[in-house]
């Protein structure tokens, strides 16, 4: 809400500058305001940006999913993006992090889990981004909120988390991810996560 008020103040300044004949200054100020506050309003786009790759920021954490796909969680955008093992973008969706940090993880049943620090809830998704059940409260087991959701730092009644395989962030290396599909499948099989139904 505060961000929206600040954006309105900036845009009012843009109108004022433009009205006084300083169109270029107004345009630059408007672009700056949209760039500064725009990421906070991206989740309002919903499914419109499902097939649009947004750039991974410095606060991006990636894990290997149940079928060897890479799931990248970008905190400033409150977004999860799924990539093929070679680093090509597949799809993306927004999560409810309430503007705070969140951790991405994997359940033993192959669901993508996202724990948000501000909401104190975990959201569960299928690999295609569709919800896999209701949000559930979690209990922190100490150590603070890391960007990787591990069984040792979070507990949800009736849910078993697995230690996810961390991957290099897509878009950083250019060519491909260093995690091979075979290695990631072997690691997930050793954790009891294999071919899971209802996955994209």
C-alpha positions in Angstrom: 0.0 0.0 0.0 2.8 2.4 0.9 4.5 1.6 -2.5 1.2 2.5 -4.3 1.0 5.9 -2.5 4.7 6.7 -3.4 4.1 5.7 -7.0 1.0 8.0 -7.1 3.1 10.9 -5.7 5.8 10.3 -8.3 3.2 10.1 -11.1 1.6 13.4 -9.9 5.1 14.9 -10.1 5.3 13.6 -13.7 2.1 15.3 -14.6 3.2 18.5 -12.9 6.5 18.6 -14.8 4.8 17.9 -18.1 2.2 20.5 -17.5 4.9 23.1 -16.9 6.6 22.3 -20.2 9.3 19.9 -19.0 8.0 16.9 -21.0 11.4 15.1 -21.2 12.0 15.5 -17.4 8.4 14.2 -16.8 8.9 11.2 -19.1 12.2 10.3 -17.4 10.8 10.6 -13.9 7.8 8.5 -15.0 10.0 5.8 -16.4 12.1 5.8 -13.2 9.1 5.5 -11.0 7.7 2.6 -13.0 11.1 0.9 -12.9 11.5 1.4 -9.2 8.0 0.3 -8.2 6.9 -1.8 -11.2 8.0 -5.2 -9.8 5.7 -4.8 -6.8 2.7 -4.7 -9.1 3.7 -7.6 -11.4 1.8 -10.2 -9.5 -1.4 -8.3 -10.3 -0.9 -9.5 -13.9 -1.7 -13.0 -12.8 -1.7 -15.6 -15.6 -1.0 -13.0 -18.4 2.7 -13.4 -17.8 2.6 -17.2 -17.5 4.5 -17.7 -20.8 6.8 -14.6 -20.4 10.2 -15.0 -19.0 11.1 -12.3 -16.5 14.8 -11.7 -15.9 16.3 -13.6 -12.9 17.7 -11.1 -10.4 20.6 -11.4 -8.0 18.2 -12.9 -5.4 17.3 -16.0 -7.4 17.5 -19.5 -6.1 17.1 -22.6 -8.3 16.4 -26.2 -7.5 16.0 -29.3 -9.6 12.4 -30.5 -9.8 10.9 -34.1 -9.9 11.5 -34.5 -13.7 14.8 -32.8 -13.9 13.4 -29.4 -14.7 14.9 -26.3 -13.0 12.6 -24.2 -10.8 14.0 -20.7 -10.2 12.5 -18.6 -7.4 13.1 -14.8 -7.7 12.4 -13.0 -4.4 12.0 -9.4 -5.7 9.4 -10.5 -8.2 7.7 -13.1 -6.0 7.8 -15.5 -8.9 8.7 -19.1 -9.7 9.9 -19.8 -13.2 10.3 -23.3 -14.7 13.1 -24.1 -17.1 14.1 -27.2 -19.2 17.3 -28.8 -18.0 19.1 -27.0 -20.9 18.1 -23.6 -19.4 15.3 -22.8 -21.9 12.2 -21.1 -20.2 9.0 -23.1 -20.0 6.5 -21.2 -17.7 6.2 -19.0 -14.7 3.8 -18.0 -11.9 3.6 -15.7 -9.0 3.5 -16.7 -5.3 2.0 -15.0 -2.3 5.1 -13.8 -0.4 3.5 -10.6 0.9 6.6 -8.7 -0.4 9.0 -10.6 1.8 11.6 -13.4 1.4 10.5 -16.9 0.6 12.1 -20.3 0.3 11.5 -22.9 -2.4 11.6 -26.6 -1.8 10.3 -30.0 -2.8 8.0 -32.4 -1.1 8.4 -36.2 -1.1 5.3 -36.4 -3.4 7.0 -34.2 -6.0 5.2 -30.9 -5.3 7.0 -27.6 -5.4 6.7 -25.9 -1.9 7.1 -22.2 -1.3 7.4 -21.0 2.3 6.9 -17.2 2.8 8.4 -15.6 5.9 5.8 -12.8 6.2 2.7 -15.0 5.8 4.2 -17.9 7.8 2.5 -20.2 5.2 3.6 -22.8 2.7 2.0 -22.9 -0.8 2.1 -26.1 -2.8 2.3 -26.3 -6.6 2.3 -28.9 -9.2 5.2 -28.7 -11.7 2.9 -26.8 -14.1 2.3 -24.0 -11.6 -1.2 -25.1 -10.7 -2.1 -25.1 -7.0 -1.6 -28.5 -5.4 -3.6 -27.8 -2.3 -4.4 -25.1 0.2 -1.8 -23.0 1.9 -0.7 -24.4 5.2 1.0 -22.8 8.2 4.5 -24.0 8.9 6.7 -24.2 12.0 10.2 -22.9 11.8 12.7 -25.3 13.2 15.4 -22.6 13.7 18.1 -21.1 11.6 15.9 -18.4 10.1 14.4 -18.3 6.6 16.9 -19.6 4.0 16.0 -19.4 0.3 16.1 -23.2 0.1 13.3 -25.0 2.0 14.9 -28.0 3.7 13.5 -30.6 6.1 15.7 -29.3 8.8 14.4 -25.7 8.8 10.6 -26.0 8.3 7.9 -28.4 9.4 4.3 -28.7 8.1 2.0 -31.3 9.7 1.5 -34.2 7.3 4.1 -33.0 4.7 7.5 -34.5 4.2 10.1 -32.3 2.6 13.2 -33.6 0.8 16.5 -31.9 0.6 16.4 -30.3 -2.9 19.3 -30.4 -5.4 20.4 -26.8 -5.9 21.0 -25.8 -9.5 22.7 -22.9 -11.2 20.4 -20.0 -12.0 19.1 -20.0 -15.5 20.2 -17.1 -17.6 23.5 -16.7 -15.7 25.7 -19.0 -17.7 24.1 -18.6 -21.1 24.3 -22.1 -22.5 23.0 -24.6 -20.0 22.7 -25.6 -16.4 25.6 -27.6 -15.0 23.3 -30.2 -13.4 22.7 -33.1 -15.8 19.3 -34.6 -16.1 20.6 -38.1 -15.2 22.4 -36.9 -12.1 19.3 -35.0 -10.9 17.0 -38.0 -11.5 19.4 -40.3 -9.6 19.5 -37.8 -6.7 15.7 -37.5 -6.6 15.2 -41.3 -6.8 17.5 -41.7 -3.8 15.2 -39.4 -1.9 12.1 -41.4 -2.9 10.9 -38.9 -5.5 10.6 -40.5 -8.8 8.0 -40.4 -11.5 5.2 -38.5 -9.9 1.7 -38.3 -11.4 0.0 -35.1 -12.4 3.2 -33.3 -13.3 3.8 -31.2 -16.4 
